[in-house]
Amino acid sequence: MPKPITRLRKLAKQSDAGLLRATLAFYGPDNTRASKAVLGIFLHEDGEAIIHRYFSDDADARYTTEIQESVLARLREDDVRSLIMMEEIFGCPHEESIDYPEGESCPQCPFWKGRDRFAAGDRV
């Protein structure tokens, strides 16, 4: 049986198979190690995503088998047909307006200060 990351990559490479859709993004204090994975599952075209968060204190969340297996189980449980996954680290793992004030940079992750996480060239 293929490794969990291989199965996730394969699902992400498939063309859009319609609903149910999911997104999987990784976050970390810098661009070298993801400490958080966030899975969003969209049950309806215009609906809000159901969010699942996974954390890893010591290993890279992108390559932690336990997290990958948990994500795959959730995708199977909800019968997700399409996955958008970005293996690059998308930004800081802390949440604006929850962990730090809205509109400010995260004080715990100075690496991300002033970086546009939506601009691939700015992710380094």
Stockholm file with secondary structure:
# STOCKHOLM 1.0

chainA/1-124         MPKPITRLRKLAKQSDAGLLRATLAFYGPDNTRASKAVLGIFLHEDGEAIIHRYFSDDADARYTTEIQESVLARLREDDVRSLIMMEEIFGCPHEESIDYPEGESCPQCPFWKGRDRFAAGDRV
#=GR chainA/1-124 SS CCCHHHHHHHHHHSCCCCSSEEEEEEECSSSSCCCEEEEEEESSTTSCCEEEEEECSSSCGGGCHHHHHHHHHHHHHTTCCEEEEEEEECSCSSCBTTTBCTTSCCTTCGGGTTCCTTCGGGCC
#=GC SS_cons         CCCHHHHHHHHHHSCCCCSSEEEEEEECSSSSCCCEEEEEEESSTTSCCEEEEEECSSSCGGGCHHHHHHHHHHHHHTTCCEEEEEEEECSCSSCBTTTBCTTSCCTTCGGGTTCCTTCGGGCC
//
